[in-house]
């Protein structure tokens, strides 16, 4: 077990299973088809991300360096939250990027009844330590506990 | 964040609950980047990324309606990304049914919302809003609240405007209150390069391939690029701007680049030169082998990798007038060489409505039509974002389209060969 301290972008506490990408998470490429065509597991549709492609994202602790790609990314994330098809939390090794920040904030301000904690600046060590399937616990203060 | 009295009053709800939530969104967004203040937007027009009435995006339209119902409008008129549908683009019965009755069933409704919010005009649908024929071209130093990754990177890099890679919805919220958080690419420090890229190819690199390689390497950082002006010159003429448009779109979609500097060419590089490079900048060298490696590693997700292409899209981002003319010349010449009169693969060239209007008044339009090529204002990405197209072998010279769909990328020369010489 290891603890990492990050910065809270949007608060919340949650426990979920990790899915990990060490490359940038392309929000549009990953989520759009799943949201559009009602994939209940919200499997990642990004063909360029071999670590995530085809893996369910709903309810998971998504561990990533940052998001990349289209500037629809934030609104796609917002829609995922509004439709309750979002990851349980998003845990960024790096400083959050503008698209992910927009999605997290839009969901926090405009969506009632959905909490998706978003923590950033967890560091490179976090992303090299965490592996798919590990148990992740996020605390309100931005502490992220990773259990093997 | 330090707010002015006016901004604080809006945040405190003195102008209504909805406007307070808009301001709260912008303040929280800025806080994520330690923005110290909000600064006024100075461009004449805004540009929005959300142009499509996708049924699944209902939460977006509900939010827009909340804004409209509160009597709030954008302080700026705006252009918006391309429409997702055009009956001129080949589609079978099932595709037409899915597009019109299922996927984009909200299109008319959403366009009505856009008109009420402040759409520039009914033709202001293009990802290349900065084309003269469209009329949304910011000035150097203008502060923007734009979204659309390819337009943002162009505005920052080629026009010298200042804009972060804002998401959809954040874009319109900026122009509703008239301010954006001051961070990142709005600041002098945020515009300094943290990567040095040295182009050492033996010929002019393909714009969309070079952009892809750089985007995947530097991600959201700012690259300062040496060696490219040897090939594309030191003046921002039509051909160079078109090259930079395609190059930038690939950096932004294959990575998350919002600004690049090209030594001796782009405005800030011309003014400040190497002073733009931050201490400790990393280095990336690109030669022929590196570009070949990047292209070879693109995944091919067609069911049958050897399938004959059924459709070809050229123009993501939308083509310029000069590019339309050049493609016309090139297709004509290649067809003549191969002894054919029509393209072997249904081919669509996409451009802004305003650009197509001008193109259609030139003698090139009839010549292009005679080759069997179709022109359209559509967004190829929106056309292809469905399972029906996933099974369809589509080729493109757009690295952005490749990134988001099952379309297979080829260089311009390879595309020309494919569409004029047998479709292989």
HADDOCK unambig.tbl for C-alpha pairs under 7 A between the chains (distance, minus, plus):
assign (segid A and resid 9 and name CA) (segid B and resid 32 and name CA) 6.28 0.50 0.50
assign (segid A and resid 29 and name CA) (segid B and resid 404 and name CA) 5.20 0.50 0.50
assign (segid A and resid 33 and name CA) (segid B and resid 385 and name CA) 6.94 0.50 0.50
assign (segid A and resid 33 and name CA) (segid B and resid 386 and name CA) 6.68 0.50 0.50
assign (segid A and resid 35 and name CA) (segid B and resid 56 and name CA) 6.72 0.50 0.50
assign (segid A and resid 36 and name CA) (segid B and resid 56 and name CA) 5.33 0.50 0.50
assign (segid A and resid 48 and name CA) (segid B and resid 299 and name CA) 6.87 0.50 0.50
assign (segid A and resid 68 and name CA) (segid B and resid 255 and name CA) 5.77 0.50 0.50
assign (segid A and resid 68 and name CA) (segid B and resid 256 and name CA) 5.00 0.50 0.50
assign (segid A and resid 69 and name CA) (segid B and resid 252 and name CA) 6.19 0.50 0.50
assign (segid A and resid 69 and name CA) (segid B and resid 253 and name CA) 4.38 0.50 0.50
assign (segid A and resid 69 and name CA) (segid B and resid 254 and name CA) 6.36 0.50 0.50
assign (segid A and resid 69 and name CA) (segid B and resid 255 and name CA) 6.02 0.50 0.50
assign (segid A and resid 69 and name CA) (segid B and resid 256 and name CA) 5.55 0.50 0.50
assign (segid A and resid 70 and name CA) (segid B and resid 148 and name CA) 6.84 0.50 0.50
assign (segid A and resid 70 and name CA) (segid B and resid 149 and name CA) 5.72 0.50 0.50
assign (segid A and resid 70 and name CA) (segid B and resid 253 and name CA) 5.92 0.50 0.50
assign (segid A and resid 71 and name CA) (segid B and resid 147 and name CA) 5.87 0.50 0.50
assign (segid A and resid 71 and name CA) (segid B and resid 148 and name CA) 5.29 0.50 0.50
assign (segid A and resid 71 and name CA) (segid B and resid 149 and name CA) 5.37 0.50 0.50
assign (segid A and resid 71 and name CA) (segid B and resid 165 and name CA) 6.65 0.50 0.50
assign (segid A and resid 71 and name CA) (segid B and resid 166 and name CA) 6.35 0.50 0.50
assign (segid A and resid 71 and name CA) (segid B and resid 167 and name CA) 4.62 0.50 0.50
assign (segid A and resid 71 and name CA) (segid B and resid 168 and name CA) 6.16 0.50 0.50
assign (segid A and resid 72 and name CA) (segid B and resid 49 and name CA) 6.59 0.50 0.50
assign (segid A and resid 72 and name CA) (segid B and resid 167 and name CA) 5.61 0.50 0.50
assign (segid A and resid 72 and name CA) (segid B and resid 168 and name CA) 5.17 0.50 0.50
assign (segid A and resid 73 and name CA) (segid B and resid 167 and name CA) 6.37 0.50 0.50
assign (segid A and resid 74 and name CA) (segid B and resid 167 and name CA) 5.08 0.50 0.50
assign (segid A and resid 74 and name CA) (segid B and resid 168 and name CA) 6.42 0.50 0.50
assign (segid A and resid 75 and name CA) (segid B and resid 167 and name CA) 6.64 0.50 0.50
assign (segid A and resid 75 and name CA) (segid B and resid 168 and name CA) 5.60 0.50 0.50
assign (segid A and resid 75 and name CA) (segid B and resid 169 and name CA) 6.56 0.50 0.50
assign (segid A and resid 79 and name CA) (segid B and resid 57 and name CA) 6.34 0.50 0.50
assign (segid A and resid 79 and name CA) (segid B and resid 59 and name CA) 5.80 0.50 0.50
assign (segid A and resid 79 and name CA) (segid B and resid 60 and name CA) 6.99 0.50 0.50
assign (segid A and resid 82 and name CA) (segid B and resid 59 and name CA) 6.36 0.50 0.50
assign (segid A and resid 98 and name CA) (segid B and resid 165 and name CA) 6.30 0.50 0.50
assign (segid A and resid 98 and name CA) (segid B and resid 166 and name CA) 6.27 0.50 0.50
assign (segid A and resid 99 and name CA) (segid B and resid 166 and name CA) 6.30 0.50 0.50
assign (segid A and resid 99 and name CA) (segid B and resid 167 and name CA) 5.22 0.50 0.50
assign (segid A and resid 101 and name CA) (segid B and resid 29 and name CA) 6.26 0.50 0.50
assign (segid A and resid 101 and name CA) (segid B and resid 32 and name CA) 6.80 0.50 0.50
assign (segid A and resid 102 and name CA) (segid B and resid 29 and name CA) 6.05 0.50 0.50
assign (segid A and resid 102 and name CA) (segid B and resid 167 and name CA) 6.16 0.50 0.50
assign (segid A and resid 102 and name CA) (segid B and resid 170 and name CA) 6.78 0.50 0.50
assign (segid A and resid 105 and name CA) (segid B and resid 25 and name CA) 6.22 0.50 0.50
assign (segid A and resid 105 and name CA) (segid B and resid 28 and name CA) 6.51 0.50 0.50
assign (segid A and resid 105 and name CA) (segid B and resid 29 and name CA) 6.32 0.50 0.50
assign (segid A and resid 106 and name CA) (segid B and resid 25 and name CA) 6.44 0.50 0.50
assign (segid A and resid 109 and name CA) (segid B and resid 21 and name CA) 6.88 0.50 0.50
assign (segid A and resid 109 and name CA) (segid B and resid 25 and name CA) 6.48 0.50 0.50
